[in-house]
């Protein structure tokens, strides 16, 4: 099995910065795409940013120019650097990964980490 463990959430004032981390562990041969999603109360879970194994990235329009996603392939870890945070960035942030194990390829979610931006 594979586990994704997020860290780095918290309370920050508008205009501030946070860094989220997500470390994958378990029966991992290779990780393809890794991503961050977020879900605000009463809303659906939306993609924030995705990074592919080759390093290419996608961002939601709402975070372009403010958030940066990166990954450390040697340590199976993905990061989300969040700058110029706004109140509307408040949500639970979830890590997601497409993991190739010795048996099969599957998609995994982390448990989520709360980010709260005070205005």
PEDA-V633494 format. One record per pair of residues at least 12 apart in sequence whose ideal C-beta (glycine too) atoms are under 6 Angstrom apart, sorted by the first residue. I is the first residue (numbers start at 1). J is the second residue. D is the distance in Angstrom with one decimal. If there is no record, write none. Layout:
BEGIN
i->[I | I]
j->[J | J]
d->[D | D]
END
This chain:
BEGIN
i->[1 | 2 | 2 | 2 | 3 | 3 | 4 | 4 | 4 | 4 | 4 | 4 | 5 | 6 | 6 | 6 | 6 | 7 | 8 | 8 | 9 | 9 | 9 | 11 | 12 | 12 | 13 | 14 | 14 | 14 | 14 | 16 | 17 | 18 | 19 | 20 | 20 | 21 | 22 | 22 | 22 | 23 | 24 | 24 | 27 | 27 | 28 | 28 | 29 | 29 | 29 | 30 | 31 | 31 | 31 | 32 | 32 | 33 | 33 | 33 | 34 | 34 | 34 | 34 | 35 | 35 | 36 | 36 | 36 | 36 | 37 | 37 | 38 | 38 | 39 | 39 | 40 | 47 | 48 | 48 | 49 | 49 | 51 | 51 | 57 | 66 | 66 | 67 | 68 | 85 | 87 | 87 | 89 | 90 | 90 | 92 | 92 | 93 | 93 | 94 | 94 | 94 | 95 | 96]
j->[26 | 26 | 99 | 108 | 25 | 26 | 22 | 24 | 95 | 97 | 108 | 110 | 23 | 22 | 95 | 110 | 113 | 21 | 20 | 21 | 113 | 114 | 115 | 116 | 85 | 117 | 118 | 86 | 87 | 117 | 119 | 85 | 83 | 82 | 81 | 80 | 93 | 79 | 78 | 95 | 110 | 77 | 76 | 97 | 101 | 102 | 76 | 99 | 100 | 101 | 102 | 100 | 76 | 97 | 99 | 53 | 98 | 50 | 52 | 98 | 51 | 71 | 78 | 97 | 50 | 96 | 48 | 49 | 80 | 93 | 94 | 96 | 91 | 93 | 91 | 92 | 91 | 60 | 60 | 63 | 67 | 69 | 69 | 71 | 69 | 83 | 84 | 82 | 81 | 117 | 117 | 119 | 117 | 116 | 117 | 112 | 114 | 113 | 115 | 109 | 110 | 112 | 110 | 109]
d->[5.2 | 3.9 | 4.9 | 5.1 | 5.3 | 5.5 | 5.5 | 5.3 | 4.8 | 6.0 | 5.4 | 3.7 | 5.4 | 4.8 | 5.0 | 4.5 | 4.3 | 5.0 | 4.2 | 5.1 | 3.4 | 4.9 | 4.9 | 4.7 | 5.7 | 5.8 | 5.4 | 5.9 | 5.9 | 5.6 | 4.9 | 5.4 | 4.8 | 4.9 | 5.3 | 4.2 | 5.8 | 5.5 | 4.9 | 3.4 | 5.6 | 4.8 | 4.1 | 5.7 | 4.4 | 6.0 | 5.9 | 5.7 | 4.8 | 5.8 | 5.9 | 4.4 | 5.8 | 5.4 | 5.4 | 5.4 | 4.1 | 5.7 | 5.1 | 4.9 | 5.6 | 5.6 | 4.1 | 4.7 | 3.9 | 4.6 | 4.5 | 5.2 | 4.7 | 5.8 | 4.7 | 5.9 | 3.9 | 4.8 | 5.7 | 5.3 | 4.3 | 6.0 | 5.4 | 5.8 | 5.9 | 3.9 | 4.8 | 5.3 | 5.6 | 5.2 | 4.7 | 5.1 | 4.4 | 4.6 | 5.1 | 4.2 | 5.1 | 5.2 | 5.0 | 4.4 | 5.4 | 5.4 | 5.5 | 5.7 | 5.6 | 4.8 | 3.8 | 5.6]
END
